[in-house]
C-alpha cells in the first residue's frame, strides 16, 4: 500500500502540519478516519493528558475500530483516536458544550505536540488511545501554536483534518 498523508491544521491561527497514516499498525482506524475526511471541529486543549489538542466528533465509522496500536504514553507528533460513551465525558468537570449524555458516543481525534504525556484520567483511570498517524513535517510550528492555544485560549479555533 502507498503511504497516505493528511494535513492537520489550526484554522484561525493559520498553521498546519503533515502526518503520515500508520496503515501498517492501525489499518482499521486509518480506514475509518480516511473515509470520513475532511473533519473539523472546535479545538480543546487537554486537562489531563498534558500536551494534547483535540476535537470531538459524532461517530463516523460503520463499526468502531478495535484498540489497535494502543498507547498510554503518546509521543510528540502522534495522532490518536479515542471513542467515549457520553457517560464518560458528560460530567461538568469537562466543560463541553456538546450534548453528551447516556446513550451517546463521541470520537476524539487528538494531536500530541510535546513529550511527557500520560493518558490517565482521574475519573476513569487509564485511557489507551489508538495511534493512527505520525506528524512528519511542521510539528515545531504546530507546537508553538498549541502552546499559544494553551496560554491564550481556544475560543473560536478549529482543529481540522483533511487529505493531502
SULVEN-V238705 format. One record per helix or strand. SS is the DSSP state (alpha for helix, beta for strand). FROM is the first residue (numbers start at 0). TO is the last residue. If there is no record, write none. Layout:
BEGIN
ss:from:to
SS:FROM:TO
SS:FROM:TO
END
This chain:
BEGIN
ss:from:to
beta:4:9
beta:14:20
alpha:26:35
beta:38:44
beta:51:57
beta:69:70
beta:77:84
alpha:85:88
beta:104:111
beta:119:120
beta:124:125
beta:128:136
alpha:138:151
beta:157:162
END
